[in-house]
Amino acid sequence: MKRRKVGALLLAAAMAVSVLGGCGGGGDTASTGGGGDSSSSSGESGSSAGADGTGGGEVVELTFFTADGTQDDPWTDPVAEALTAATGVKLKTSYPIGGNDESEQVALMIAEQNFPDIIYAKGSGGNLIEAGAMMDMTDLIEEYGPNIKKLYGDEFEKLKQSVDDPAIYQLSAYAVGGEKFKHCGTAQVQWDVLKANGYKLPDTLDEFEKMIKDYLAANPTTDDGLDRIGFTLSASDWHWLITLGNPAGFIADGAPDNGQWLVDENNQAMYKFRSEKEREYFRWMCRMFNEGILDPEFATQTHEDYIAKIASGRVVALFDSDWDYQDAEKVLKADGKYGSTYAGLPLTMDKDTKCAALMYQGLTTGTGVGITTSCKDPVAAIKFIDYICSDEGQVLNKWGIEGVNYFLDEEGHRYRTEDEVKYSTEDTDYQKKTGVGFHNYPFPTYGDGILDPDGSTYTTTSKDAVMKEYNEEEKAACEAWGVELLVDMFPQADEFETPDYPPLWALVKPMEFDEIADKLDEVSWSSLITCVTGSEADFDKNYDAMLAELEKTGMSEAEQMLNDIIAEKVALVQ
């Protein structure tokens, strides 16, 4: 393989951090400053050289607001410094105040006409576009963004706002293409429970229930003497969407992730809690609550309480996404309690419903990084983003520093040492300390399994890497099932067609739609909790009351508006 030649400063950055915990330590990262000189040369052919186009010059500091995250980001970790060395740009990052929803801060930006240079506004991106605060990046990408166009490939046209407004205001905060070599499924259960069930996966919700109850009966307490919990949820704040709302669509309807919406074969949308199958799912939840299998504190506990319970090993099963509970699993792994970590299940309510967890829904558009009309240096901004999209930038962001975080084998393919893998999976501050993966989201990224020109995957998640990183519990399960990957037990991606519209939860929608949708969600949040925590005898009365309130709130009107939005997106690709 022809190895890449990186600039002098990139190598200097690697040398400066060679004492870091790539050997499994996890000690604090020594800072080498805030970017320093920016006279590095260009990396691979086609990547951005520097903010001034020459690979040198003074460092440009761009302000960046991201709607996700609350971690301190002083831009002094090794990857950040290497990004500055390669581009001449450093970011000054801010987050929603107090970790709150971004909408209030974005509304304040609009009111004061005070915007950062680069922004990821998540669900509030549409408000910025309507306010004229977002720059159309089309011309900038044509002139300075070859790697952006390369990364998006055949899906580049999907970045356009609509047929009537073909501007590109935002890129995508989510992966382009690829395969899913691992997935947390639609529900999760501790490996110890699955082993006790002879590794038989539950085919229905009733079988899942029996598995939990049988394990609780045989193992009422943990080895530490703590009472076990059948399953718990995090529903006292926005996490209700992830643990209470989303699983209903996945499990009851076998639907892909379209937020609170179901879409039929004619591209017609329905607010998902109308679904009769979801009614039955929540009826089951109500019964589990009344029988004491569902944690009685699920609706009132803080998210921190929820994570602490999982980290204690008490919680037998979850309905969640792995990114939401991964910190708790890291605690369990660090304590050697792998049997108390979780197996992802392709769970559906009945045998006729197929789990769509591995389905590729197409490029997620409508939420991503954009450049504001207030940006002090749009060329520097687009060149910075283009570098991140380059092969060199993708590797730097995802793998880190060569010789520190990863190495090359005899065939020139990247790999991580066992110590580095252990460090990355068990230290909750790994990304912050090393910078590896810390600056990925919400910038553009290739999906897992996609190969660079040298035959290595852009991400650290490949089939071989996933298999190599399996712990003892995961290896035992694969052996019991006679498969290579845990997700081989799921319905595969090629069993599903890719829709002509992107995931609905991410789409930019008119303000009037968002206002109705927010109210619908408020009604659903409190009403579903009432349905679940009420008596079984009152369930239908409570559910009917919720549907009536949703209709009064504008459910049918929102459905029609969403149908029009879907039709616009379909028109872009037909």
Protein Blocks (a to p, Z undefined) as FASTA:
>chain_A
ZZddddfklmmmmmmmmmmcknonopacddebjhiaakbccfdehiafbfnonopajddd
dddddfbdjbdcehlafklmmmmmmnopacdddddehhiafklmmmmmmmnopacfbdce
kjmmmmmmmnopaccfklmmmmmmmmmmmmnmmmlmmmpmblmlmccfbdcfbdeehidf
bdebjbdcdfklmmmnoopacfbfklmmmmmmmmmmmmmbcfkopacdfbdcdfkbmklm
mmmmmmmmmmmnopacehjaccdfkopacdfklpmklmmmmmmmmmmmmnomacfklmmm
cfklmmmmmmnopambdcddfklmmmmmmmmmmnopamlmccddfddfbfkbccfklpce
bjaehiacdddfklfblmlmmmmmmmmmpmklmmmmmnopehilpccdfkopacddfklm
mmmmmmmklmmmnopoklmpacdcddehiacfkopafbfbdfklmmmmpcfklmmmmmmn
opabfklmpccfklpccdfbdcfklpccdfklmmmmmmmmmmmmmmmmmmmmmcfklmmm
mmmmmmmmmmmnopmmmmmmmmmmmmmmmmmmZZ
